[in-house]
């Protein structure tokens, strides 16, 4: 009988690119005790091109038997790239990463293995063990299919709840008019939430405080306004998993998180803004701000960003994020709930509680809730104005004079300024009108900043960047009417402008006619038909515009003058 190795060698000669032949001959060498020749086969032939995931899986197993751990991981990763839904590849590479101490990758592949093969008890056991080491008791119990209910290690909330207590909580955490979120853990131990139709009430809040369920609120109301927001300070998930065995380092990072959260708290109080600190049960902190009324999302975002600008940048080992009810998705955003405090964190099974400045939980959490003070919209706008005006000074005699003349003579600019001054959002068209009028004043954009500063979405650096790119001419009055037909329809336009030859009507003529570009008459060549037609169309449009203004004036004169004097007044005009 021909020896096995010779048979395989013969097959290799006829089919030299077949991986299975090389795997077979390497195994034959191992059976004969010649591991050195088996390793040479693996080193020489493992990287031959192949799009078959089962081939790379077999190479991985062979490498494991030979103690070639790095090569085994590479082969398993190739198999996963070609077939992401193979649970065996995920589990085998997870074991290798686990043995090496690369916890993050081990966790990722174990989670995938549990999803693809729920009957793999070894994968579940290892994943639960890893969660326990990280401190995520709730996730570990979810993986093993244990009862979700966890008894907190200490109790800081009285379970003797009154309707008044619940009403206070519901009033503080108002959000979307209809619907809320229920948090749960997937079979892999990862947290998730589901939308619940209905409204939060006494029963749901009681269940949340008792730890029976964990609920969240969608912060944004239908008009994209919110009544509370928070800044989340935490440790990146990657850092937590990487340092599973290094509890001392994780404790150090947790201290940094608490210290930075206290800095935010102290800076807010320095400006008279009430803020409240919460330990949310997973080595993280949340700094809460409650508003006396619903305010625009952009104003809340601007408020938090201005506050953070007053604080040094966070350590590189910690993360900082704003909870404003939205989450990036693709090229847009989607509504994202925020987990209510005072319940149990599903992942860790630990109680979330409000703390004092030193991180100690209040003895009576509900009493602390009753003492929360909401910040008014006026306080927020005052804080933003004080904080930002330390860097930018818009006030000057020349600036205020130019702005007063524009407001007095151009009703459209005056209306836009009043709208912005009330703290409302300007539309894209209104911003265009502002930029292409006052943006051309030779005042380093001071009037532009003074108009836009009260708007919720105002960003000084962004305004400077956009204004510096203005290369075209100032906007004309007809273009303003085209952009804002609804606004100009009810505003009386009684401008008496002296339009220079070759120029055009624009609000900037009220301030400085020299800002309006003038086309010299001699630049129009009689031999250029295109230029002549363009000039002709302009004059026709100008005649129509003057005719419409004449008709408006006649109507106004009829309203405010008696019939006996109307002809006399028209004669004077």
PyMOL commands that set and color helices and strands:
alter all, ss='L'
color gray80, all
select helices_A, chain A and resi 4-14+19-31+35-45+53-65+69-82+87-100+103-116+121-134+137-143+163-172+202-210+237-242+247-270+297-309+365-370+377-389+397-409+411-421+428-435+438-440+446-452+460-467+477-483+485-490+507-510+513-515+521-523+529-560+566-572
alter helices_A, ss='H'
color red, helices_A
select strands_A, chain A and resi 180-185+191-196+214-217+225-235+276-279+285-296+318-323+326-329+332-335+338-339+353-355
alter strands_A, ss='S'
color yellow, strands_A
deselect
rebuild
show_as cartoon
